[in-house]
Amino acid sequence: MAANRKKSPRKADIAQHLDTIIEGDCIRAMRALPDACVDLVFADPPYNLQLGGDLTRPDNSRVDGVDDEWDKFDSFRDYDAFTRGWLAEARRLLKPDGAIWVIGSYHNIFRVGTAIQDTGFWILNDVIWRKSNPMPNFRGTRLTNAHETLIWAAKSQKSKYTFNYRALKTGNDDLQMRSDWEFPICTGAERIKDENGSKTHPTQKPESLLYRLLIASTRKGDVVLDPFFGSGTTGAAAKYLGRRFIGVERDRAYIAAAKKRIARVAPLKDDDLRTQPSPKTAPRVPFGAVVERKFLKPGAKLYSPRKNHSAKVRADGSLYVKDGETEIQGSIHKVGAAVQNAQACNGWTYWHYEEKTGLKPIDFLRNKIRKEMQG
């Protein structure tokens, strides 16, 4: 009986595949990789468009759409089985705190979303990529399809996934990054073309989309797996941003184009890759350290943003408030919550100290200490 058993693919050393493209079927290729070896998966799977014939413009010229064999499945059942197969492998390959991004159109993203949850991932966000230059609806029978959807999910509900909140907020002019992102579709010099001037890949994604995604959810040196590598957008963005990548692709023409493209990318210098640190990863600084360093001395007054509450700093780093018969003493957070009759308070952003230029949050002093700690 043992002789008839199907052998499993030999698990490869991950190091030999870093910054390379594996040629072959995505599920089979992923099965040959070891458990928990990548930090992020970005997947742009087949859309299964189910096209019923050629699409033409009003002048009867043919639209160069997606009609490749890799996008064709016999039924939704076949597509679902394929989706669950590669998602299961992707989840196995992710480290415990890893995450996945999957992009799709209305043709497939809802089926993929169900499979993501059924496979055990924990959905964090969906992001709408709004195309600033979408292809028109030539037949005038439906709304112009001007967006695609990305699903961002952690490996599990317990995963401590990477999210560089502050880096995104800084790049968005100090506004929280929203879940609707606007980028143009690939045109002009960014579009990879063959020697005849035709598009190499019909669904090439803009590199700026991958740039934001990698800044948002990876760190320098992280390994990003793309099981549908296509023309290499993930690899190009990863190399530029100092990340490692593993690509899987079965089409040799796509692989050749991707290799040429990635070879032309000059990675950023280490110093230029530094981003605003996330509050979760920044060194912990207690308020007592601010007092010990004499950035605020005992007896100094702190104020609420509108100066309707004030408190005195004490030598042990506690705050003291006396309001008529009421006396409150405790941490910056406890006292901040008490004066507002609130359940909780972030004392670092609530309490302010006074300078000649006006009130400044004490968080400014904490960040000053953090910069010194980080060199």
C-alpha angles and dihedrals in degrees: 000000000000092000091060096054116114111244118235116233112267112258109244128219104258093220093069091057100048112121092003137108118237111213115221148049110339098228094047092045093050091049089062092058123088125255120272096006104132134060099206139015121206113189130186098177127184111291095217089220095183091212115193099205143321120328115224137189123235088268089056093248113143120254112229096232134155109293100138120135092242089066095054125095128173095230145351087259091059091047092049092050090050091048094050090047097056093038091055090053092045091054092049091052095050120095114241091266095040128120142201136222119200123184127198147144130248088275094070115000096091092052090046091049091055091049091049091057094041090052091058104259119139112229114228103175144339115225126203114218102206110201112222090201107031124176109261123245095252097191094051091224099116142021115285105267098234103163147044127206128235122197117206115197137169121229089250141350089263095053117122092215124190116258117166094201097165094048091055093045092050092050089050094059092267093305122122111263110251128215094249113081125187120209132147120247116254113286138145120012094354093062110093111227136183127237090278093055094252123135110271093209124021097213103039110160124222113262090225089065092055090043092060093042093053093045088051101049112019140059130219110287096020118141116240121195121204111185092186098046099168113165093353106258092146092050093048093050093044094051092047092051098045097255127130121237142197117198129194119197134154100195111088094202090056091047093051092049092046093051092052091046096049093045088062093055117105109206119229119255117260093248091053091053094065113117135186105286119244114246088236093059098038117105114269113252118186119212088243088069090060089055094043090053088050093236082131119020126213108273094034116136124237124196139201114246092267094036092241090125130039136182138186124237116234129204095258093055095260126127126232127205127182116188110171106297093349121095123184127185129172146087123335088258098047095047092044090054093045097054090050095043086236130143094232141006137188098228093191092067098030100055120067134188124213126249132168089266093052137263120347126187114248087234085080089066092048090053090050089058092045092055090053091049092051093048 
